Amino acid sequence: MPVLWVTTSYSPLAFLYAFSRPTITINETREKRPWGTHRFELPPGTYLVAISYPWLFSPECGRNSVEVVLREEDHKHVRYVARLVRYWPGKLSVDEAIPTARALRDRSR
């Protein structure tokens, strides 16, 4: 089963963000989670991942989204960093998982 890791974070200078909980939306399914790393096991497919956080009169401050394609046995990592200016979209990036290394036996002996 493919795994999608989502990490949400903010600058230490923006310590007030600690009083809010970001919203992770995957294909219109919204979940409030604490800041940090979360694991989602999803079937293969294409997913729209959006991340935001509430602030004063806006329930979706810093909202940004990215489309992620998961194939069988994929492990992808979406990283979100909230900006210091609350109403600017957060920085999003997607990392491909590093394939597992396999040791080959030396058959020349």
C-alpha positions in Angstrom: 0.0 0.0 0.0 1.4 3.4 -0.9 2.3 5.8 2.0 2.1 9.5 2.0 4.0 11.4 4.7 3.0 15.0 5.4 5.2 17.2 7.5 3.9 20.6 8.6 6.2 23.2 10.3 6.8 26.9 10.9 9.8 29.1 11.7 10.8 29.5 15.3 10.3 33.2 14.9 6.5 32.5 14.3 6.0 30.9 17.7 2.4 32.0 17.8 1.6 29.3 15.2 2.0 26.8 18.0 -1.5 27.9 19.3 -3.2 26.7 16.0 -3.5 23.3 14.4 -3.0 22.9 10.6 -5.6 21.4 8.4 -4.4 18.7 6.0 -6.9 18.1 3.1 -6.5 15.1 0.9 -9.0 15.0 -2.0 -11.5 17.1 0.0 -11.2 15.1 3.2 -10.1 17.5 5.9 -8.3 16.6 9.1 -6.9 18.9 11.8 -3.6 17.6 13.0 -0.9 19.0 15.3 2.2 20.4 13.7 4.7 17.6 12.8 4.8 14.5 10.6 1.8 12.3 9.8 1.5 9.1 7.9 -1.4 8.4 5.5 -1.8 5.0 3.8 -3.7 5.5 0.6 -4.6 3.4 -2.4 -2.7 4.1 -5.7 -4.1 7.2 -7.4 -3.8 10.9 -7.8 -4.4 13.1 -4.8 -4.7 16.8 -4.2 -3.0 17.6 -0.9 -3.8 21.1 0.6 -2.5 22.5 3.8 -3.6 25.5 5.7 -4.0 26.8 9.3 -6.6 29.0 11.0 -5.8 32.6 12.0 -8.1 35.2 13.4 -10.9 35.7 10.8 -9.5 33.3 8.1 -10.0 29.6 8.5 -7.4 28.8 5.7 -4.4 31.1 6.2 -1.3 30.1 4.3 -3.2 27.6 2.1 -1.2 25.9 -0.6 -1.8 22.7 -2.5 0.1 20.2 -4.6 -1.0 17.2 -6.7 0.7 13.9 -5.8 0.6 10.7 -7.8 1.0 7.5 -5.8 1.8 4.2 -7.4 2.0 0.7 -5.8 4.6 0.6 -3.0 5.3 4.4 -3.4 6.5 6.4 -0.4 6.3 10.1 -0.9 6.8 13.0 1.5 5.0 16.3 1.3 6.7 19.1 3.3 4.8 22.3 4.3 6.5 25.3 5.9 4.2 28.2 7.0 5.6 31.7 6.0 6.3 34.5 8.5 3.6 36.6 6.7 0.5 34.7 7.7 -1.5 35.4 4.5 1.1 34.2 2.0 0.9 30.6 0.8 3.1 28.3 2.7 6.1 26.6 1.0 5.3 23.1 -0.3 7.6 20.5 -1.6 7.3 16.8 -2.6 10.2 14.4 -2.0 10.4 11.0 -3.7 11.4 8.3 -1.3 14.9 6.9 -1.7 14.7 3.3 -3.0 15.8 0.6 -0.5 19.3 -0.5 -1.2 19.9 -4.2 -2.0 23.2 -5.9 -1.4 24.4 -8.2 -4.2 26.4 -11.3 -3.3 29.9 -11.6 -4.9 29.6 -14.9 -6.9 33.3 -14.8 -8.1 34.5 -16.7 -5.0 
